[in-house]
């Protein structure tokens, strides 16, 4: 046990310690068993904890910001060059205020400022963007800055707005008739109770008792400084001093004409949730807002792709006054009114909250032209960082066990140093160089007797050179055994005749024929002839020229005294034939016979266990590499692996989400398999050495049959027992030292074969461990985004549903169910407010379920953010609209008055478009165009349809067409007339495609509207949309989709979208008209759609890929398969090597009921792997069962154990027969 520490030796020792019938063991024996057992358990506990740690540990890939150097200008600050320095003597931003055409304007000659603000609020500005962080809108760099791959901090400007409804704080109309208009909202006369007697602001008209409001209330955002209210017609000139405090106070009045009439007609009275003031002919919103202009420190997080406000402080009041100025000049009031319309009419409960958000955004967007870029700070770049997550329990256990190892080593070493201080004095004549006396530690000599069989064998075979006393105290184990260079004494194995004539299985002396001098068996010692307190095996008991007392009935050789027997199958050359012993027993004896029986089942089970552990683990590893191989690496066998140098497999992972910024957990399973193989390979190697011992035993038996074969010397036998029995590095090293030294006895071939094989197994074991370490050191995990198919149904497709419009009917107008008559007019979807909400929210891009996308000139309807589609890629069916427009201005008849030509070259007033084939276009019903260029015609914004020679869509919608001709072809032809009142030629540039009048600006265009059935795709990796296939929709479906245009639902939205382009970006007008008309029309028909399943649905997720270098992986798998193959080969060779069995008569069996046959190979293998058979052979016992024990294959059964008969063993110096002292075992006779 102390010499090998292998599992088999420990199990045998524990079996002995636990059995009931055994000799009484001293305390040191129990301590040794417990100590070795504890060390073994601790060793394997470390291995199991390591496996536990491999199973439970995770690698988490996260993105972390790494500091970098950069001088990028991402910060935003006020630019003094735009408005000049703060000057409290004049109005804020005085150099941008001018008087034009009887009014005071801001940035009148710099229209780009308004356009830049419009672009920012529309999200198309390349330089600046808006971010709403909580309730604060801040300015941030735009997409042209390419900042999204970096993290940084910036100084910027922000605006925080808080509003309250003023309606309930104002004076109401007392007319009873007005109170019946709605249940909770009554017309407002003024807001004196709130402290604003001049609010709402108007200059003419009055409020009637009926609730009809004739006052010319306009949409305005008014500022309050002290007791003054300004911002109506003259901007900040309304204030005596235009410098406000911060936060600023503003009051808002917004008017939507005819909105109340629509709501009441639909039967939807405004309830308490609506903040509006209701009139018979209008709906107003009155609110008081506090606007706080802020200096903001914001931080961009590239991992979460979001902005975070780190710090805010109120800006200087002077800066707030400057940033406040564009609002006071009503630069964005109309935009605010338009954006708020869906909420005040359809979602009134959200109106005030939305007002706060919109005012913050508009206030910042239109103040942005007054800013400049400044350097950012604290730059970082996101990089993936792998974090190891190791469970606490196995980690602490592993560390604790390792510390226990260290502590145990120190304690054992300390006890060893303090336990014994005795030494052995060695006179110079017994030293190697014979020059001076030496002292040898007794503890070291005793330790060698407990850990190595060589001292015991050296004591048993002292040699004939007279140096056995010197050898007994040698430090080198190899020098403790006499090794006859002439090979005169060799050790065989087989049956020999004992002293009483019984045949017994054991060691046999075998000498070469040409050198044989003794021809005797090795001594067969009985303790009863050894004096009490005398040496266990004194020189008189072994082969020696001096006299020896032998056991009675033994036969002495003439060369040397002692028991004699012949080698297996050979004659006793040392004795005359007449003196050969003969057994007096008549009972059957042990015999060696030839039989078909081979090895027992235990050897086969051992081989299969090696195959299961090593080959099974190799197959599992190889199967895992194949089963979970990354699909993107192709299926070209091993060629991609050899080309890339690594196995790439998909690891089991756990992700908290599908975004790159979210942590991804991976488990490297191959490393777990490798660690398992690395820890358990010691067990297969031990079993493999045991199987190798069968091969060596077969050759040993064969060599023992023939006296002329070279056989083992005692030292070689001891080395084989030590090497095959333990297989540890020390024993192997000692054996190799012996094999390569020049002065030694001839070794048989099977001895060399055994050493080479054990060395190969040992190296193979450490190659597996080295490959495991190599694999652990070079393997890594990477996180990539991969597409994974989904089997679940995903309703992302969009198709037309006839639930709202009804089925197609050739005899009725399209979408007949939604067409209703009110008075003398017909309307489309007039009473369906839920439908209004859906279409307005779609156009305003706030619908959670459907969203508009404009891709390569085509507007399509796609799923909205509420459908949670972003993490998935899919193909889906939807509908699309493609619009192509041409300007009609140059194809129309112009006003011939000379004055009109001076309005703007090329843009003079249009009388009609007869030359283009449309004599009734532009459409109007009253008024006339004056020669001066003033247009008195009641031209309104309309989208008109053309079917054949019929033009419709003016007042009565599709009612202008007959039932039979109410269906348009596809593509449909439309005429668009847009009018911006109070916008004149003086406010436009020469690139404008509009038609200029003295009092208005018009746009006339002819558009082809194609309604399409679209197959589109969504890519989750880029979060983008792509049109894969388009086909023209049916004529019936096109007519349904065309209907909202004909009922004039698109005009206000198209007019608002083109407002900034018609005056100063003329080259982009037609292009934007196409986009606005397509998107608006698509938004109008969005409530008619239903969701259907999409196809090819996949999800893009973070996937953990394990990268395992090919070299260590293949090396590991190959070594494990070599282990399996070696086990099979060895067990096969053992099966065919020896067919002999030992015949055991029934009286020598345990049960004594029937004869048995036992494999000679099993018994011989036990002699080579365990020292117990040798101990049992030297101490046969007095129970007469030594012959039966000699053929047991269980080592514990081969040694007799009875301390009452055998006595005890101690170690020390004893006197030989010649009086010389020697270090060795001493038999202590029981008292």
N, C-alpha and C positions, 0 to 999 in steps of 0.2 A: 504493500500500500504506500509506504513512504518512498519507495523507489520509483514507482510509476505514477501513482495518483490517477490512473485511468478509471473509467466508469466500471469496467469489469472487475478490476481488483478491489475497488471500494465496495461493490455489491457483494463480492465474495466475503470480504471482511465483515460487512454488516450482517450477512447471512450467518456467519459464525458467531458474531456477538449476540445475535438474537435467538439462537437456538437454545433449547432448554438443557441438553446434555452436552456439556463441554467442561473443560478444565477451568478451574478458578483463575481468572485473569488478574494480573496486577494492575495497580492504578495507572501506571505509565502506559499500559496497553490501551486502557479505556480513554485516557487523555489523547493518545495518538489517534485513535479511531474517531473520537469526537472532533478533534482538531482538523484532521484531513477531511472528514465529512463536512465540517463547517466551511473550510476553504473551498471545497468542491461546490457546495451549495452557493456560496458567495460568488464564485466564478460564473456559474450558470445563471445566478440571479442578475448579475451584470449584463449577461447576454440577453436575458428575457426583458430586462428593463430597457435595454437598447432597442430591442424589437418593438416594445410598447411605445417608446419614444418615436421610432420611425413611423409607426402606424398613426399616432395621434398628432405628431408635429405637422405644421402647415407652413407653406410659404405664401405670404400675402403680398401681392403686387399693388402698390399704391403710387400715385403720382405726387411728387413733392417738388416744391420750388427750390431751385439751386441758384444762389446769387450769381449774377453776371454783371459785366460792365456795359453801360450803354449811355448815350447822350441824346436819346430820342425825345422829340418835343411832342408830348401827349397832354401836358397840362393846359389849362384854359384860364385866362385872366382877362380883365378889362384892358382894352387897347385905347390909350389916350389919344392916339392919332385919329380915331374915328369921330369922337365928340370933343376932343380937347380936354385940358385939365379941368379939375373941379373949379368952378367960378360961381360963387354964391351971388354975385351981383346981377347975373342974368338968368335966363331960363336954362334948365338942364339941356345939354347937347345942343347948344344954341346954334352951332355952325351947320346943323342939319335941318333947322327949322327955317322955312321960307314962306313968303306970301305969294300965292299963285291964284289968279283968276278970282280974286275977292275972298280967298280963304287962306287959312294957315295950314301948312302941310309939313309933314316930317319926311325927309329923304325923298322929296319929290323928284329930284333929278338923279336919283340913284335907285332905280327900280330893282337892281340886283339884290338889294337888301331884303325887300319883300320876297323876292323869288328864292333867296337862300333860306329864309325862314320857312317858306312853304315847302321847300324840298326837305328840310329837316323834319318838319312835322309829318311829311308824307313818307319819310324813311328812305329817300332816294339821294340824299346828299352824300357825296363821297368823303367829305372832310369832317363833318360833325354829325353826331347822333344824339338822341335823347334816351335817357334811362329813367324809368320810374322805380325808385327804391323806396319802398314803403309809401308814404304820402308826399315824398319829395322828388321833384323832377330835377335832374342834373344834366349838364352838358358833358359829353364824352367824345373822344376821337372817333371818326368815322371809319368805314371799311378801307379807304385808300391808305390809311396809316399802317395797315397790316400789323396790328398790335396783338392779335389774339393768341399768338404763341408765346407771349411774355406775361409775366406778372409785374405790376408796378403800382406805385402810388402817385396820385396827381392832386394838384390844387385846381379846383374848378368852381363854377358858380352853380347854385341851386336855388329852387323856389319851392316853398312850402305854402299851401293855400288851405284855409279852413273857411267854409261857407255856412251860412244859416239862412233859412227861408224867411223872407220879409213879409210874405203875404198876410200872415196872421197878426202882424204888428201894424198893419195899415188900416186906414179908414175904408169902410165898405159902402157900396151903393145901398140906399135904404128902400129902394123900390121893391114892392112885393113881387112884381113880375120878374125881376132879376133873380129873386131868391128861388124861383121855381125852375131856373135853368138847370141847376145841379143841386144835389143834396148838401154838399159841404163847401163848395167854392163859389164865392160871390164876387162880382166885379169890384175892383179897387179904385177909389177916387184919388187918394194920395196917401203918403206915408208920414203924415205929421206926427202920429203917435210914436213912430220909430225915430223921430228927430230929423226927418227929411221931408219938409213940406213941398219941395219942388220935385219930388219923386213920386211916380214915374215922370220922366222928363218928356215934355212935348211943347210945341210952339203954337199949335192951332188945333181947332176942333173941340168937341166936348163929348162927355159920356152921357148917353141917353138913359132914361129911366127903364127902358126896355132891356137894357144890358148891351145894346149895340154901341160900340165904341168908335166914334169919329175922330178921336184924337190921333194926331200923326206921331204916335209912339213908334220909335225906331229901336232896333237892337243896338244897345250901347253898353260899354263898360266905363263907368264913371269913377273918377278918383275923388277922394275926400281929404282935404287938408284944412284942419281946423273947422271953421264954419263954412268953408267954400267947397262947392262941388263942381267939378269940371270934367272936360273930355267930350263935350257934345259936338259942336261945330268947329270951334277954334282951337282944339287941343289944349295944351298947357297954357295958352294965352288966357284961358278962363280964370287962372289963378293970379293973384297979385304977386305971389312968390311960388314958383313951381317946384320948390324943393320940399320933398315929403320926408316924413320920419320912416323908420324901419322897425317893426312891420308897418306896412301901409294899409290904409283902409280904402276899400272900393265897394261900389254898389253896382249891381248888374241888372239890366232890364233887357230881356229877350222876348221877341214877339214872333209868333207863328200864325199867319193869317189863315182863316178858314179851318184851322185844325179843330176847333171846338165843334163846328158844324159837322165835321166828319165823325167825331166821337159820339155826339148826341144822336145823330141819325142812325148810327150803328147800334144804338141802345146800350152803350157803355158809359154810364155816368162816371164822372171823375170822383173818386172817393177820397177818404182822408189821406191815403198814401200819395196822392198826386199833389206836388207842391205848387202847381200852376194856379194863376188867377184866370178864371174863365169869363169870357165875354161871348156875346152871341155870334160875333164874327171873328174872334181871335182867341188865342191862348197865350198868356204871358207868364214869364218867370221873373220874379223879383227876389234878389238875394243880396246879402251883405257878406263880403269876403275880407278876410285878413290875409295879406300876402307878405310872407317873410322872405326877404332875399338873403341868401346864405353864402358865406365862404365855406367851401366844403373841401375836406380831404377825403378822397375816395380811393379805393384800391380795387384793382382788377384781378380777379382770380382766374387764371387760364385753365385751371383744372376743373373748376365748377362752371367755367365760362359765365361768370356773373360779376356784377359790380357791387361793392359793399361800401357803405358810407362809414368811415372811421371816426370822423370828427366834423362838427358843424359849429359855426359861430355867425352871429348876425353881421351882415356886411355894413359898411359905413352908410349912413343915411344919404350921403351925396351919391354913392354908387347906386343905391336903391332908386334914387330919383332918376338917374340916367336910364337904368334898365327898365324903369316903369314907363318911360316916355312912349315907346311904340304902342303900348296898350292904350294910353290916354288918347293917342291919335287914331284910335279905332282901326288899327292896322289888321287885326285878326278877329274882329267882332263877328263878321259874317261867317267866317270859318267856324267859330265857336257855336253860333246858332245852328248851323247845318249839322255839325257833329253831334249836338245834343238832341236833335229832333227825334230820333227813334226812342230815346229814353223818356222824354217828356210826354210822348203820345202813347207809347206802348209799355215801357217799363218805368213808370213814374216813381216807384219806390227807390230807384237807383239814380234818380236825376241829380240830386244834390251831391252825392258822392262822385258821380261822373263829372259834374261841374267843377269840383275841386281838382280832380285829376287833369281835366282838359285845360283849365286856366293855368295850372302849373306848367304843363307842357307847352302851351302856346306862349305863355309869358317868357319862357326860356328860349324857345325856338326863334322868336322874332327879335330877341335881344342878342342872339348869337353873332350877327354881323358886327357887333361892337366889341368882340373879343379877339384875342390872339392866342397862339400856342406858346406854351412855356415848357421848360424841361421837366420831365418826370423824374422820379427817384425810386430807390429800393427795387431795382430790377431783378427779376428772377426768371428762370426758364423751367418749365415742368419737365421732370425726368422720372421715368419709372424706377421706383426703389423697391427692392425685394426685402420684406420684413419676415424674419423667421419667428413663428409662434410656437413655442415649446410648452406643453402642459407642465404645470408646476410639480405634480406628484411624481411622474417618472424622472423628471430632471433632478429634483432634489434627492430622490432615491438613488439615482446613478451617482451623483456627486457624493452622497453619503457612503455608498458602498466602496467607492474608490478611496475615500478617506479612511474607511475601516481597513482596507487593504494596507494602506500606508502605516496606520497605527499598529496593526497586527504585526507587520514586519519589524517595526521598531521594538515592540514588546517582546516578540520572540527572540530578536537579536540580543536584547538586553538580558533576558532570562538565560540565554545561552552563554553570554559572557560572564554572568555572575553565578552560574550553576556549578561549575566545576573548574578548579584551578590546578588540577593535577596534570603532570606531564610524564612521559616515558623517557627515561634516560637511555640513549642509544650510544654504546661505546664506539670508538672510531673504527674498530675492526669490522663492525657491522654496517658501516656507512659505505656509500658508493665509492668515494675517493679515498677512504681510510686515512684521512689526514687529521680530523678532529672530531671530538665527541659532539653529539647533537641532542636536542630535546624536541620531542614531538608531543603536541597536545593530545591528551587522552580523548577529549571530547570529539575531536575530528576523526580519530581512528574508530571510535565507537559509532559515530554517525555513518561512516562508510559501511560498517557491518549491517546497519539498518536500512540502507538505501540501495545497496548494490550486492548482487549474489557473488561477485568475484572474490571478495575476501573469504567467504565461506568455501568456495570451490578451491581457492588457494590453500586453505587450511586442510581440506580433504585430500588434495593432491599436492603434497609438499615438494615433490621432485627429489631427485637424487644428487643434487649438486651441493648439498650442505648449506644452502643459503636461505632455507625456509624461515629461520629466525629473523634474518634481516628483512625478508620480504613481508613479514607479518606487521612491520611498522612503516612500510612505505606509504608515502602520501599519494603517489600515482596508483590508481586502481589497477592499471594494466601490469604494474610491476608486482602486484600482490600474488600473482599466479605464475607458476613455473611453466614455461612454454618450451618443450623439447624440440630443438631445431631439427633433430634427426627423425622426428616423428615416430619414436619408438613406442609411445603410448597414445593410443587414439580411443575416442569414446564412441561406442556404437550403442544401438538400442535394440532390444529384443528379449527373447526368453532365455533364461539361464537357470541352471540348477542350483538351488540354495543349499545351505549347509545341512538341512535335514532331508535333502533329496527332492523337495518339491520344486516344480518349475515356477519361476517368478519372472514377471516382466520388469525390466529395469535397464540400467546402464551396463554395458559390457566392454571390457578392455579389448581393443583390437589393434594388433601390430601388423605392419607389412611383413610378408613372408620372408623377404630377404633380410629383414632387420629384426625379426621377432626374437626377443630375449626372454620374455616372461610368459606371455600367452595366458595370463591369469585374469580372472574377473576382478573388478574393483572390490574393495573390502565391503563386507556386509556386516555392519557393526550392531551389536546389541549392547544396550546400556548396562545390562546386569554385570558385565565383565569389567566396566569402567569403575575405578575406585571412587568413593565419595569425595567430592570436592576436587576431582582430578579433571584433566582436560577431556573435552568431549571426544576429540579424535586425536589422541596423542600420536607421536611419531611411531610408537610401537604398534599402532593399529592400522597403519597404512603401509603401502609398498615401500619397504625400507630394508636394507641389509641387516639391521639389528634385529634381535629376537622380538617377537611379539606374542602376546597372549591372545589367542583367538577363541571364538565361541566353540564350545564342545560340538562334536560331529563335523567340524570343518576339516577340510583337507588342505594341507599345506603344499605349496609349490616348492620345488627344490631350489628355485631361484630366490624366492622370497616367501616368508611365512604369510599366512592369511588365507581366507576362503578363496576357493578357486572354482571357476565355472568356465565353460567354453563360450565362445562367441556363437551367435545364432547361426546354426547350420555348419559349424566348423568343429574340428576335433580338438580335444584337449591335448595340445602338444607337450605340455609340461609334465604330464603324469603318465606312468606306465599303465597299460590297459588294465592290468590286474588291480590297480589301486583306484580306478575310476569309481566314484561313488554311485551307488544305485539306491533308489528310493525304496524304503521299506513299506511304503504305503501302497495299498492295493487300490485306493480310490483313483478315479480318472484325474489326469493332470491338464494344465493349460496346454493348448495346442494352437499353432498357427495354421490355418487352412486357407485354401483358395475358395472364394465364394463370389457370387454375382452381386452380393450386397455391397453397396458403396457407402458413402457417408450418410450420416443421419440427416434428418430434416432441419436440424438447427443451422447447419452450414448454408443450406439453401435459403432459409429465412433470413440469415445474416446478409447473404448476397442480395436478396430482394429488398431488404431494408436499405442497403446502400443505394440500390437503383431508385428506390422510392424517394429517398432524401435528395440525392444529387441529380439523378436523371429527371425526377419529378419536378424539382425546382428549376432545372434548365429548361424543361418543356414548358412549365408555367411561364417562365420569363420570355421564352421565344414566342409562345402563344399570345402572351399579352402584347408583345411588340407587334405581332401581326394583326391581332384583333383590334387594337386601338391605334393603329398606324394613322398618321395624319393623312386625310384624303387628298389634301393639296400637294402631297409629295409624290402623287402618282402611284401606279401599280406595277412598276417595272422590276419587281423582285429586289434582289440585293444590289442591283446596279445603282439606283439612286442613293442607297446607303453608302456604298463605296465612293460614289462621286461626291456626296456631301460630307462624308466622314462622320456622320451621326445618324442614329435612329431618332426619328421624330415621331412622337406619339401624343395622342390627346390624353391629358391627365384628367382624372376626376377632380372637379373643382366646385367651389361654392362661391357664388357671386351675390353681392347685395343689390345688384342692379345691372343694367345693360350698358351703362355709360362708362367711358374710359376712366372717369374720375372716381368711380366707386371701387372699393377694395375687392380684389379677386383672390380667393384662397385656392391653393393648389396642394396636392399631395403627390409626391414622386414615388409611385408604386414600385418601379423597378429598383429604386434604391432600397426599398423595404425588402424586396426579394433578395437583392444582393447581400444585405445585412444578415438576412436569415441564413443564406448559404454560407456566408463568412463565419457566422457563429457556430453552425452545426456541422461544418466540414470536419471538425476534429473527431466527431463521433464516427462518420463514415471512414475516416482515415484509420482509426483504431480497428474497426471491423475489417477493413481491407488488409491490415497487417496480420490480423488473426487468420484471414483466409489465405494470405501468403504463407503463413506457418504450415498449412496443409501441404502446400507444394514442397516446402523445405523438409517437412516430416517424411513425405514420400521418398524424397531423394536420400534422406538419412537412413530410412529403413532399407533402401536399395543398397546403399553403401555398406550398411552393417551386414548384409548377406554375403558380401564378397570380401575376404580378408585382403585381397590385393588392391581394393579401392582405397583411395585416400579418404580418411574420415576425420572427424573433429578432434582437435586436441582439447583438453579440459578448459583451457582459456577460451578457445573458440566456442566451445559449448556454452560457457558462462556468458560470453558476449552475445550469443544468439538468444539465450534466455532473456538477457537484459534488453536487447534491441527489439525482439519480437513481442516481449511481454509488456513493454512500456511505450516504446516508440517516441520517447521524448528526445529533445535535442541533445541533452548531455550524453545519454546512452549511445545515440547515433554518432555523436562526435568521437566518443571513446572507441567505438567499433571502427570508424574510419581511420582514426589514428593508428590503430593496430594494423588495419589492412594495408596501409601505405608504408609502414616502417620496414626497413630492410631486413632486420634480424627478427625472424619469427618462424614458427613452424609452417610447413606447407598446409595450405587451406584447401579443402575440397571445393569443387565448383559450386555446389549449392550454398556454401557459406558466402562466397563472393556474390552469387546471384541474390541471396537474401539481403546482403548489405546494399547492393545496387537498387534492388526493388524498394526496400524501406526508404532509402535516400530519395528515390523518385517519388514515392508516396508523400514523404515529408515535404519535398520541394513543391509537389503539386498542391499540397494543403496550403502552403504559404503563398503560392502563386494565386490561389483563389482569394486568400485574404488580401494579397497585394492588389489584385484586380478589383476587389471590393473597395479598397481605399482609393485606388486610382479612379474608379467610377464615381465614388462620392466626391472626390476632389475636382472632377472635370464636368460632371453632369450639371445641368442648370435648367431652369424653367423660364419660359418667356410667355407673356400674355399677348395674344393677338385677337383680332376681331374676326370671327368666322360666321358663316351662314349655316343655320340649322333649320331643316324643314319642320314645319308645324302641321300636325294632323287636325288640330281643332279648327272649327269653322270660324272664319273671320269675315264679318259682314262689312267689308270696306267698299264693295262695289256700289255704284249708284245707277239707278235706272228710273225711267218715267213710270209713275203710278197713276192710273186713271181714277183713283178714289175721289180726288177733289174735282177733277174736270169732267168725269164721266167718260163713257166709251166714245169712240169716234162715230160721228153720225153725219153722213153726207148732206142731210137735209137741214142741219142746224149749224149755227156758228161754232167755231172751235171753242172748247172749254166752256160749254154751255152752262154747266152747273154753277160756275162762278160769276156768270153774267146776270145782273139784276137791274131792274128799272126803278129809278127813284125820281118821281115827278115826270118831267118830260125828257129825262136823260137816262142813259144806261151806263152802268159802272161795272168794273171787274174787281171781284174780291172785296167789295166795299165793307161788308160787315164782319169779315173774318180777321179779327185783330191778331189772333195767333199767327196767321199767315203773314200779316204785316210785320210782326215781330221777327219772324224767320227771314223774310226777304231783306228787311232793313239791317238785321244783324249780319246777314251774309255780305251785303254791300259794304257795310262798315267794318267788316273783317273781325267781328266779335262773336260770331256764331260758334258755339262749342262743338257742333256736330258736323258742320259742312263749311268748306272754305274755298275761296276762289283762287285759282292759280292761272297766271298768264304765261304761256310757254310758246315761244316762237310764233307769236301772232295769234294764238288760239287760247281762249279762256275756257277752262274746264273746271268742273266741280269735283273736289277731292274731300276725303274725310277730314273733319276738324280735330283739334287737339283733345276734345272730350271723348273721342273714340279710342284714344291710347294706341295709336298706330306707329308712333315714331320708332319703336324698337323693332319693327317688322318690315320686311321687304315683301312685296306682293304685286301681282298683276290684277287689274280690276277693270271692269267696264264702267264707263261714265258717259256723260254728254258734254259736248263742247260747242263753242260758237266762234267762228272766225269772221272778222269784218274787214272789208277792204273799201276804202273811201277815196273819193276824188273831189277836189274843190270845184264848186259850180260857179264861183264868182265870175270867172272869165268867160263862161258860156252863157251869161245872162245879159239882158238888155240894160243899159246904163241910163242914168239921168243925163239929158243932153245939155242942161244948163251949164254955162261956162264956170259958174262959181263952184260947182260941185267938184270940178277937177282940182281945185286947190286944197280940198280937204286932205287928200293923200294920193299921190300918184299911183294909179293901178287899183285903188280901193274905193272908187267913187260909188255913190248910191245906185242901187239896183231897182229897176221898176218891176221886172218879172223875168222869168227864165224861159221865154218862148223859144229862143234859139236852141236851148238844150232839150226842148220837147215837153216842157212843163209850164204852160202858160199861166196856170193858177198858183204858181210857186214864185216867191214866198207866199204862204197862205195868210190871209187877213180877211176880216169881215167889215171893218169900218175904217174911215180916215183915208188920207191920201198923202203922197210924197210931194213936198213942196219943192219948188225950183231952187230954193236956197240950200237944199240938202237936209232940211229938217223933216224927219219922218213922223207924220201924224197917223200912220196906219197902226192898227192894234195888233201888230205882229207879236206873237208869243213864241216861246220855246216849244217846238213840236218835233216829234219824230213821226213822219208820215210814210205810210206804206203804198206801194204801187203794185196793182194786180192788173195786168193788161193795160187798158187805157184809163183805169179808175185809180184815183188817189184818195186815200182815206186816212183816218186816224186823227182828225182835228178835234171835233167837239164830242161826237158820239162814238168814238172808238171804232171797233169793227162793224158797228151798225152802219157805217158809211158804205160797206160792201153788202151786196145781196148774199143770201144764204148760199146760192150755188157758186158764187165767186169769192166767198170768204176764206178760201184756202189758197195760200200762197204757194208758188213753186219753191223749190229749194235748190240753189240759194234764193233768198228773198231780196227784193229791191226796196230800198227805203230812201227817203229824202229827209235831210236833217236841217232844220232852221233853228239857230240858237241866237238869242238876243241878250246882250248885257246892257241894260239901260244905264244912262248917265255915264257911260264910258265912251269917249269921243276919240277922234283920230289923233288929237294932240297927245293922248296917253299911249299910243301904239307906235311901234317902229315900222320901218318900211318892209320888213320881212313878214308882217302879219298877213295871213290869207283872208282876213275878215273884210267885211263890207262896212265902210265907215259912213255914218250919218252925223249930222251936227249934234244929235242928242242920243245916239246909241251906236253900238258896234254889233254887227251880225256876222254869223258864219253860215254859209249855205254849202251843203255837201250832198253828194249822192253816194250811197253805201250799198254794197252787196253783202248780205248777211247769210253765211252758210251755217246751217245747223247740222251737227256732226254726231255720229256714234263713234265713241273714242275708246280705244284700248290703251290704258296708261299703266305705267309702272312706278312704284315707289322704291327708292333705294335708301335703306335705313343707315347705311354707312355714311352717306353724304347728306341724308335727310332731304333728298331732292326728288323731283317728279320728272318723268320723261314720258312723252307720247310715243307709243309704239305703233299704233295703227289708227287710221281715221277713215270713216265712210260717211257719205251723206245720209242723213236721217230720212225717213219717209216724209212725203208731202204732208200727210195728216199730222205727224208729230211736229214738223216745222211750223205748221199753222198754229198749233197749240202754243209753242214756245214764242211765237211772234206776237201773240195776243197782248201780253203786258205792254209791249212797245206801242201798239196801236191805241191802247187806253192811256197813253201818256204818263206812264209810271217812271220812265227813264229820264225825262227832261231835266229836273232839278239836279240829279246826280251828275249827269254829263256836263251840265253848265258849270257846276262847282269844280269838277275835275279839270276843265279847260281854262278856268279863270286866270291862272297865272301865265298860261302859255299864249293866250290870244293877243296879249298886248306887247310882250317883250321877247317871246320865244316863238316867233312865227313859223320857223322851219320845223318845229316839233308839233304843231297844232294837229295836223291831219293824222300823224302817227298816234298821238295821244287820244284823238277822237275815236280811232279804231279800237284802241285798248279800252277806253272808258265805256263805249257803247257795248262791246263784247262782254266786259265784266259786269256791267249793270244789268244787261239782259239775262246773263247767267244767274246773277243774284236774284232777279225777279222770279225766275222759274224754279229756284231751289226748293220752295215749299211743295212743289209738285213731285218731288223725287222720293224714292224709297231705297233703303239699303238692301243690297243683295250680297251673297258670299263672293269673296275674292278668290283667286286661284294662285297657285305657286307661292303660298305663304311661307315665308321663312323669317327667322329672327336672327338678328346680328348680335352676338354675345361675345363677351370676353372669354376666350378659350385659353386654357393653360396648356402649353406644349412642353413636353419634357424632351430635352435634347441630351441624348446619351451617346457619347463618343463611341464609334464603332469598335475601335481597337480593344478597350477594356471590356466592353460588353461581349464581343465575340470571344475574347480570351476567357472570360468568366464562364460563359455557356459551354465553350469547348472543354475547359477543365472539368466541369461538372459531368459532362458526357464521358470524358475519359475515365473519371471515377466509376461511373456505371459500367462502362465497357470492361474496365479492369476487374471489377467485382465478378462479372459474368465469366470472364476468361479464367480467373483464378478458381472459381468454384467448378468450372467445367474441367480444368486441368486436374484439380483435386479428385474429381469423380472418376477420371480415367487413369489417374496415376497409380493407384494401388487397389487391387481387388482382394487383398488378404484380410481375413478376420481372425480374431482370437476366439478359439472355442473355450468357453467357460463352463465347466461341469456344474451341475445344479448345487452341489454342496458348497461351491464358492460364490454363489449368487446371494443376493440379499434375502430373497424369499425362500431359497433352497427348495423350490418346487419343480423347476425345469431348467434344462440346459439353456445357455444363451450364447449368442454370437455378438461380439463387439468389434467395431472397426479398429484395426491396428493403427490406422491413420489418425483416428480421433485421439487415441491414447498417446501416440508419439507426439502429436501436435500439442497436447497438454504439457508434455515434458519440455517443449520448446518455448512455451509462452508463460509458464508459471513455475516458480521455484518450489512449490509445495510438493509435487511428486518426488523431487530430489530429497526434500526433507523427510518425506514419508519413507523413502527408500533407505535413508540412513538411520531412521528411528522407526523400525518396523512394529514395535509394540510387542506385548506379551500375550495378546488374546488369540494368537494363532490365525488371525485374519489378514496377515500381511500379503499373502498371495492374492487373495480376493481384492484387496485394496490396490494392488499394483496394476490392475487392468481397469480401474475406474477412470472415466473421462472427466468426472467432476473433481477439481483439485482438492476441495475440502474433504472428499471421501478418500483421498489417497494418503492422508496423514493421520496417524493415530494420535488421539488426544486424551490423555489421562494423567493428570499431574500426580496422582497417588502412586502410579507405577513408574512413570517416566521421569519424574522430578522436574526441576526447573533449570533454565539456562541463564548463566551470567557471563559477563565478559571481563577479561582482564589478563594479567600475566599468570602463567602457570609453568611449572617445571616439567620438562620432558623426561623421558626415561634416562637420557644421558646427563641429566642435571642442568641442562641449559634452559633458560627461561624464554618463553615465546608468548606473543600476544594473540589471544584467540578466545573461543567459547569454552566455558567450563560447565560441566554438568553438576547441578546441585541436587544431590539425592534428597528425596522427600523425607521429612522427619517422621 
